[in-house]
Amino acid sequence: MGNRGMEELIPLVNKLQDAFSSIGQSCHLDLPQIAVVGGQSAGKSSVLENFVGRDFLPRGSGIVTRRPLILQLIFSKTEYAEFLHCKSKKFTDFDEVRQEIEAETDRVTGTNKGISPVPINLRVYSPHVLNLTLIDLPGITKVPVGDQPQDIEYQIKEMILQFISRESSLILAVTPANMDLANSDALKMAKEVDPQGLRTIGVITKLDLMDEGTDARDVLENKLLPLRRGYIGVVNRSQKDIDGKKDIRAALAAERKFFLSHPAYRHMADRMGTPHLQKVLNQQLTNHIRETLPSLRSKLQSQLLSLEKEVEEYKNFRPDDPTRKTKALLQMVQQFGVDFEKRIEGSGDQVDTLELSGGARINRIFHERFPFELVKMEFDEKDLRREISYAIKNIHGVTGLFTPDLAFEAIVKKQVVKLKEPCLKCVDLVIQELINTVRQCTSKLGSYPRLREETERIVTTHIREREGKTKDQILLLIDIELSYINTNHEDFIGFANAQQRNTQTNKKRAIPNQVIRRGWLTINNISIMKGGSKEYWFVLTAESLSWYKDEEEKEKKYMLPLDNLKIRDVEKGFMSNKHVFAIFNTEQRNVYKDLRQIELACDSQEDVDSWKASFLRAGVYPEKDQQTENEDGAQENTFSMDPQLERQVETIRNLVDSYVGIINKSIRDLMPKTIMHLMINNTKDFIHSELLAYLYSSADQNSLMEESADQAQRRDDMLRMYHALKEALNIIGDISTSTVSTPVPPPVDDTWLQPSGGHTPPLQRRPPSIVLPPGRPPAVRGPTPGPPLIPIPAGGPSSFAAPPIPSRPGPQNIFAANNDPFPAPPQIPSRPARIPPGIP
């Protein structure tokens, strides 16, 4: 094979395969290997046992191989076997190997006839083997038996295709000689994934069981259904030999004798048999690995780079070194503080691109959720007028001439008290986000469960302690507002202006035609008869809501004025993942076509909150229950009052509206500042300055820095994988690029093998006779070899060239490329010869 590097290629691939299998991670390298494919009872297991020279595979009727068996053959002076799942045990009795395979198969698949794609890794060391890696796959079956599922054929084919579809896998297609090659399931599946036949090697078994007077010479000479890598024939032990414990070495000697003595095969006996097959597979697998070296090297390097940073941490950390534990503890607490601050402030290199998190969610609470909750408390028009009316009447008592100041103060205080609920709710929402952020930041401490648990507990307890102080401070702010009604505030409209002000006309709006928001929304309540729900591009301005076909805003579908519009919440549908809110007209008019309201759907609650906040800026407010109760408890929508009282109510209403607006503006400004100072910034300072002291006082360092068993195992596996990858790259780097290897044989020219009439004649059913090409004197085949045959080079029977014989019908090549420039050997047809008269 050229040099030592090439000899080490197959063991290298075995080592990589073991490294990834033991770690339990999927190896994305697609390591080169040989997949053995064939129907049930085609002789796959016998071929593998002949390679090893021992009986070690389960036997029986029906489906016996029910899990893939990755068989690694390694040349060694001593003979033993070992499994990856019990690597500490060496098996010298191969009967125990068979029992272990059966037990391990039943452990995953159960005792019925079910199958599983989870492989069993078996390594066999022996002086009688060449380095090889093969995968024994379940035999292709057609009909379920016993407890097998009805789709057993589909399951087996899917499993086989998983292995043979990889470009790095060679396919060993095993077909018994006593069935027509055209009916071979193995060749059919190989053709599906390897139409050019670049990776397929044919094996013909049971040559000794063919009908008397027939042989498989045409197949083995690669003249029927040619493969680029050709066919190799083997003779396995019969079931009688197996039951009689016939020695495999004796069987190999009998196989050699069979080929040397058979008149149809003795001229190619040196290219037949199990030893030659093992040698060819070793050479072709080694060459195949060499061909895939460039891509394998690049994939190994990328895998190594992805592990580099993590392995560096593992190499520097010693679990039992107190100094290392102290350093690791300090680093982890410091990193936790940095991560927490970055998530709150929005900086850092790990930015979440899938959803809002940390500081962004808190910002949304401050400036979208909280203002919306305040507005819901503020705008309750008819309830407010009713309360003002009762307050004025009660303060007037028996006589009433002037508008009382006390009514204004009583109503203002009642409205300000209502602010406590949304303010406290805002604090609760921020606390929940802070706790979620702490949990996200402690995920990096997963290697040390106790440290993670204690860190979460200490920081969360601190946040809960700050919750009480923050809520007390916010309630204090509201109490301060209640303690003094500042009617001299520069923004307060005053009594004189309140009498003249018209609430509806003086409503402050954004600048006309100013675009407040753009984005996609789904109109959710259009009936299926009218096209169903559909997504549109919406544009919200200070005066209207328009929607278009797409974001280019060329084809406008509709424009809805914002006058008299309000928002109401809509429950999410049972079968829908969308979050919905609705817009309707307070004057009971249709909003769009025949719809009294349009339901607008978003993908997340965050989007709904954001759109609601945008509608608030445009002056579209949430709906309120407009019903009122009279003294008798009866429901009424309106109530009458005398003109003087109505003017007084309007005046107080305008004053209350102005002053509550001032309070809301102040609260919207002070709430985020208070929460930031008393809770968020305080928590950051606590983590940076006090967390470490609390950790030391809560538990000793050894218990805090005790690794989880999973982490210890992961570190060992990661280091093992890292060193395996480095070693693999070193070995690959030492391999000489000038190594001489046998190239893949050229494609076979099958233009002279086209079938006649579309019917493929039965294969391998012919007497041992021959038709010679024109111009060659006929001869009779007897006990000695017939006419001289053109020798076939060592590169494989498909690589020799001779002048083609045109217009000769025959079976079609299922693997050869069309219009191939390489000529193929002359045909030896499968029909009986016509011997001219006079020839004995």
MARNULUM-927467 format. One line per field, with one value per residue (C-alpha): residue in three letters; x, y, z. Coordinates in steps of 0.5 Angstrom, whole numbers, plus 500, padded with zeros to 3 digits. Layout:
N
type: ala ...
x: X ...
y: Y ...
z: Z ...
***
This chain:
840
type: met gly asn arg gly met glu glu leu ile pro leu val asn lys leu gln asp ala phe ser ser ile gly gln ser cys his leu asp leu pro gln ile ala val val gly gly gln ser ala gly lys ser ser val leu glu asn phe val gly arg asp phe leu pro arg gly ser gly ile val thr arg arg pro leu ile leu gln leu ile phe ser lys thr glu tyr ala glu phe leu his cys lys ser lys lys phe thr asp phe asp glu val arg gln glu ile glu ala glu thr asp arg val thr gly thr asn lys gly ile ser pro val pro ile asn leu arg val tyr ser pro his val leu asn leu thr leu ile asp leu pro gly ile thr lys val pro val gly asp gln pro gln asp ile glu tyr gln ile lys glu met ile leu gln phe ile ser arg glu ser ser leu ile leu ala val thr pro ala asn met asp leu ala asn ser asp ala leu lys met ala lys glu val asp pro gln gly leu arg thr ile gly val ile thr lys leu asp leu met asp glu gly thr asp ala arg asp val leu glu asn lys leu leu pro leu arg arg gly tyr ile gly val val asn arg ser gln lys asp ile asp gly lys lys asp ile arg ala ala leu ala ala glu arg lys phe phe leu ser his pro ala tyr arg his met ala asp arg met gly thr pro his leu gln lys val leu asn gln gln leu thr asn his ile arg glu thr leu pro ser leu arg ser lys leu gln ser gln leu leu ser leu glu lys glu val glu glu tyr lys asn phe arg pro asp asp pro thr arg lys thr lys ala leu leu gln met val gln gln phe gly val asp phe glu lys arg ile glu gly ser gly asp gln val asp thr leu glu leu ser gly gly ala arg ile asn arg ile phe his glu arg phe pro phe glu leu val lys met glu phe asp glu lys asp leu arg arg glu ile ser tyr ala ile lys asn ile his gly val thr gly leu phe thr pro asp leu ala phe glu ala ile val lys lys gln val val lys leu lys glu pro cys leu lys cys val asp leu val ile gln glu leu ile asn thr val arg gln cys thr ser lys leu gly ser tyr pro arg leu arg glu glu thr glu arg ile val thr thr his ile arg glu arg glu gly lys thr lys asp gln ile leu leu leu ile asp ile glu leu ser tyr ile asn thr asn his glu asp phe ile gly phe ala asn ala gln gln arg asn thr gln thr asn lys lys arg ala ile pro asn gln val ile arg arg gly trp leu thr ile asn asn ile ser ile met lys gly gly ser lys glu tyr trp phe val leu thr ala glu ser leu ser trp tyr lys asp glu glu glu lys glu lys lys tyr met leu pro leu asp asn leu lys ile arg asp val glu lys gly phe met ser asn lys his val phe ala ile phe asn thr glu gln arg asn val tyr lys asp leu arg gln ile glu leu ala cys asp ser gln glu asp val asp ser trp lys ala ser phe leu arg ala gly val tyr pro glu lys asp gln gln thr glu asn glu asp gly ala gln glu asn thr phe ser met asp pro gln leu glu arg gln val glu thr ile arg asn leu val asp ser tyr val gly ile ile asn lys ser ile arg asp leu met pro lys thr ile met his leu met ile asn asn thr lys asp phe ile his ser glu leu leu ala tyr leu tyr ser ser ala asp gln asn ser leu met glu glu ser ala asp gln ala gln arg arg asp asp met leu arg met tyr his ala leu lys glu ala leu asn ile ile gly asp ile ser thr ser thr val ser thr pro val pro pro pro val asp asp thr trp leu gln pro ser gly gly his thr pro pro leu gln arg arg pro pro ser ile val leu pro pro gly arg pro pro ala val arg gly pro thr pro gly pro pro leu ile pro ile pro ala gly gly pro ser ser phe ala ala pro pro ile pro ser arg pro gly pro gln asn ile phe ala ala asn asn asp pro phe pro ala pro pro gln ile pro ser arg pro ala arg ile pro pro gly ile pro
x: 500 506 508 506 501 497 497 494 488 483 485 485 478 476 479 475 468 469 471 464 460 462 461 454 454 453 459 458 464 461 467 469 466 464 456 454 447 443 437 435 439 444 450 452 454 457 462 463 465 469 473 474 475 470 463 461 454 447 444 437 431 428 431 437 441 436 441 447 453 459 465 472 477 484 490 494 498 493 486 480 474 471 465 464 458 463 470 473 471 475 472 476 470 467 460 460 461 454 451 453 450 444 443 445 440 434 436 434 429 426 425 420 423 423 429 433 438 442 449 453 460 464 472 476 483 486 492 488 484 486 484 477 471 464 457 453 446 439 437 432 425 418 413 413 413 411 411 414 410 407 412 418 420 420 423 429 430 430 435 440 439 442 448 449 447 453 458 464 461 463 457 458 452 451 447 446 448 442 437 437 442 436 432 437 435 442 444 437 438 445 443 438 444 450 447 454 457 463 462 459 463 459 459 456 455 452 456 456 448 447 443 447 449 449 454 456 462 459 457 464 467 463 459 452 450 457 460 466 469 467 464 468 465 465 463 460 459 452 447 449 457 455 450 456 461 465 472 472 479 477 471 476 481 474 473 479 479 472 475 481 477 471 472 468 472 479 482 480 481 486 481 475 474 474 481 482 475 478 484 480 476 482 485 479 477 484 484 477 479 485 481 476 482 482 475 476 482 478 472 477 480 473 471 477 476 469 472 478 475 472 477 482 477 478 485 486 481 483 477 481 486 483 487 483 477 478 480 474 469 471 471 464 461 465 462 455 455 458 452 447 449 450 443 440 444 443 451 455 457 451 445 438 436 429 426 426 430 433 433 429 423 423 424 417 414 416 414 408 405 405 402 397 395 395 390 386 385 384 379 372 368 361 363 367 362 357 362 363 355 354 360 357 350 353 358 352 347 341 343 348 350 357 362 365 373 372 369 375 379 375 375 382 384 380 383 390 389 387 394 396 394 398 404 404 403 409 413 411 412 419 421 419 423 429 428 428 434 438 436 438 445 446 445 453 454 451 457 456 449 450 453 448 443 446 447 440 437 441 440 433 432 435 430 424 427 428 421 418 422 420 413 413 417 412 406 409 410 402 401 405 401 395 398 397 393 398 393 399 402 405 401 394 389 386 378 377 380 376 369 371 375 371 374 373 376 382 384 392 394 400 402 397 400 406 407 407 408 408 408 405 398 393 385 383 375 374 370 372 367 370 377 379 384 390 396 397 402 399 401 398 398 396 389 388 390 391 393 396 398 405 411 412 405 403 396 392 387 383 384 380 380 381 375 371 375 377 381 378 382 380 381 386 382 382 386 390 397 396 395 389 386 380 378 371 367 364 358 356 358 361 369 370 365 360 364 363 370 376 380 388 392 400 405 406 404 409 407 400 403 407 401 397 402 402 395 395 400 395 389 386 384 382 374 371 364 360 354 352 348 343 341 336 341 338 343 343 347 346 343 340 341 339 344 347 349 352 356 359 360 364 368 370 371 376 380 380 383 388 391 390 394 400 400 400 406 410 408 410 417 418 416 422 427 424 425 431 434 431 431 435 441 441 441 447 451 449 452 458 460 456 454 461 461 454 456 462 457 452 457 464 468 469 461 460 465 463 462 456 457 455 460 465 463 463 469 473 469 471 478 478 475 479 486 483 482 489 492 488 490 497 497 493 499 504 501 505 501 505 502 501 494 489 484 477 476 473 466 464 461 454 452 453 449 442 436 432 424 425 425 431 433 434 441 446 442 446 450 457 458 460 459 465 466 466 473 475 475 470 472 469 470 472 475 480 480 476 479 484 481 484 487 484 488 489 485 479 475 472 478 481 479 478 474 467 462 457 449 450 443 444 442 443 448 445 451 455 455 452 456 462 469 472 471 468 470 467 461 460 452 448 444 447 452 450 456 458 457 464 466 466
y: 500 505 507 506 512 508 502 506 509 504 504 511 511 506 510 516 512 509 516 519 513 513 520 519 525 524 524 529 526 521 516 511 504 498 497 490 489 483 479 475 468 471 469 476 473 467 472 476 469 467 474 473 465 464 463 469 471 469 464 462 463 469 476 475 481 486 492 494 491 495 490 493 487 489 485 483 477 475 474 477 481 487 491 498 498 494 496 493 486 482 476 470 465 467 463 469 474 471 471 478 481 477 480 487 487 484 490 495 492 487 479 480 481 488 492 498 503 504 500 495 496 490 490 483 483 477 474 472 478 484 491 492 496 493 494 488 491 487 483 485 482 483 480 481 475 474 480 484 491 491 496 492 492 500 500 496 499 506 504 501 507 511 508 506 513 517 518 516 508 503 498 490 488 480 476 468 465 461 467 471 477 481 480 482 487 489 491 495 499 500 503 507 511 509 510 510 504 508 505 498 491 485 479 472 467 460 458 451 450 452 447 442 444 452 456 464 465 471 474 473 476 482 481 481 487 489 493 498 494 487 481 476 469 466 459 459 453 450 450 442 444 450 445 440 445 445 449 455 454 447 451 456 450 447 453 454 447 448 454 450 444 447 448 454 458 455 460 465 462 466 472 468 466 469 471 475 478 480 483 487 490 492 495 498 501 504 507 510 513 516 519 522 525 532 533 529 533 540 537 534 541 545 540 541 549 548 544 548 554 549 544 550 551 543 543 549 546 541 538 537 543 548 553 552 551 558 561 558 560 567 567 564 569 575 572 571 579 581 577 579 587 585 582 588 594 590 590 584 579 574 578 574 575 570 574 580 578 582 589 590 586 591 597 594 594 601 604 600 596 601 607 602 600 607 609 604 607 614 614 611 617 616 613 619 624 620 621 628 629 625 629 636 634 632 637 642 639 643 649 649 656 655 650 647 646 640 636 637 635 629 626 627 624 618 618 618 612 608 609 604 598 599 601 595 590 594 592 585 584 587 582 576 579 580 573 570 574 571 564 565 567 562 557 557 555 548 544 546 544 547 553 554 553 557 563 563 562 568 573 571 572 579 581 579 583 589 588 590 597 598 598 602 607 607 607 613 617 616 618 624 626 625 630 636 638 643 647 652 647 650 645 646 649 653 654 660 655 649 653 654 648 643 636 633 638 640 633 633 629 627 631 630 625 623 616 612 605 600 593 586 584 579 581 575 575 575 570 564 566 572 570 568 571 575 578 586 591 596 604 608 615 620 621 614 606 604 597 595 589 589 593 597 601 601 598 600 596 601 607 607 614 614 618 615 608 604 598 592 585 579 572 568 562 555 553 559 561 568 574 578 585 589 596 598 605 607 610 603 604 598 599 595 593 589 588 592 591 588 583 584 578 578 573 574 578 583 585 586 591 595 596 598 603 606 606 610 615 616 618 611 608 602 600 601 599 605 602 606 604 609 609 603 599 599 599 605 608 615 620 627 633 640 645 648 642 639 646 644 637 639 644 639 634 638 640 633 631 636 635 627 628 632 626 621 624 625 617 615 618 617 609 607 611 608 601 602 605 601 594 593 598 595 588 589 592 586 581 585 586 582 575 572 573 570 564 563 564 559 553 551 552 544 543 549 547 540 538 534 527 529 534 530 525 530 533 526 525 532 531 524 527 533 528 523 529 532 525 523 530 528 521 524 530 524 520 521 524 520 514 509 506 503 508 506 502 506 505 499 500 496 499 491 489 492 487 484 486 489 482 480 473 469 470 464 459 456 450 451 452 458 462 465 472 471 470 465 458 454 449 444 445 439 438 442 450 452 457 462 468 475 476 480 485 485 492 488 485 491 495 491 493 489 491 491 487 491 489 484 484 482 485 492 495 498 501 503 511 512 513 511 511 505 499 493 485 481 477 470 470 465 462 454 454 451 447 446 439 436 438 432
z: 500 499 506 514 514 509 513 519 515 517 524 525 522 527 533 530 530 537 539 537 539 546 547 544 539 532 528 522 518 515 516 510 511 508 508 507 504 501 502 508 508 502 506 509 516 513 509 515 519 514 514 522 522 528 529 532 529 531 527 525 521 519 521 525 524 527 529 525 527 526 525 526 524 526 525 531 534 539 538 542 541 545 545 545 550 555 553 559 558 553 549 548 547 541 543 548 543 539 546 548 541 542 549 546 541 545 550 545 540 545 544 538 531 531 529 531 527 534 532 536 535 535 535 533 534 530 526 521 519 515 517 515 518 515 517 517 516 517 511 506 507 504 509 516 521 528 532 526 524 518 515 517 509 509 516 514 507 510 515 510 506 512 511 504 502 504 499 504 504 500 498 499 495 497 492 492 485 485 484 478 478 475 482 487 492 494 487 486 492 491 484 487 491 487 479 476 480 483 490 489 490 488 492 489 494 494 488 490 490 483 479 475 468 470 473 474 470 466 472 475 469 469 463 465 469 470 476 475 481 479 482 487 488 495 497 504 509 508 514 515 516 521 525 525 527 521 522 518 516 513 509 506 504 501 498 495 492 489 485 483 480 477 470 469 475 475 470 475 482 484 484 487 494 501 502 496 497 504 501 495 501 505 499 496 503 504 497 498 505 501 496 501 505 503 505 511 513 512 517 522 522 523 528 532 532 535 540 542 546 551 551 553 559 561 560 565 570 575 579 586 586 591 587 581 585 588 581 577 583 582 574 574 579 575 569 572 574 567 563 567 566 559 558 562 558 552 550 549 543 544 542 542 535 536 541 546 553 559 558 552 555 561 557 553 560 562 555 552 557 563 559 556 563 565 560 561 568 566 560 563 561 563 570 571 569 574 579 578 578 585 588 586 588 595 596 595 600 600 596 590 587 585 582 589 589 593 588 583 589 591 584 582 589 587 580 583 588 582 579 585 581 575 578 583 577 573 579 579 571 572 577 573 568 572 575 568 566 573 570 563 566 571 565 564 571 569 570 578 580 587 585 580 585 591 586 583 591 593 587 587 595 594 588 593 598 594 591 598 598 591 592 598 595 589 594 597 590 590 597 596 589 594 599 595 589 586 582 580 576 569 565 569 565 571 572 567 561 563 562 555 553 549 551 544 540 544 544 543 537 534 528 522 517 521 521 527 526 520 520 518 521 519 519 523 522 514 513 508 503 502 502 509 514 510 512 510 511 515 516 522 522 527 523 519 519 512 509 503 499 501 504 497 499 492 492 498 500 505 509 516 519 527 529 534 534 540 542 545 547 544 546 542 538 541 534 533 535 533 539 537 539 535 533 533 532 538 534 532 525 520 520 514 509 513 519 526 528 525 529 528 529 531 532 539 545 545 538 540 546 541 537 542 545 538 537 544 541 535 540 539 547 550 551 557 560 559 563 570 575 578 586 585 582 575 569 565 559 560 565 565 569 569 564 570 573 566 566 572 571 564 568 573 568 564 570 572 565 565 572 572 565 569 574 569 566 572 574 567 568 575 575 571 575 581 579 576 582 587 584 577 579 586 584 579 585 589 584 583 591 595 592 593 600 601 597 601 607 605 603 603 597 595 596 591 586 586 578 576 574 567 566 569 563 558 560 559 553 550 551 548 542 542 542 537 532 533 533 526 523 525 522 516 515 515 509 503 497 492 495 489 489 485 482 481 474 468 467 463 456 455 448 446 452 450 452 446 446 453 456 461 460 466 468 470 467 461 460 460 453 449 442 440 436 428 425 431 430 434 439 444 452 455 462 460 459 453 448 450 454 454 461 466 469 477 477 476 471 469 467 461 454 448 441 442 438 436 435 440 444 452 459 460 465 471 473 467 464 458 452 455 452 455 451 454 454 448 451 452 451 456 451 448 443 436 434 427 424 424 430 435
***
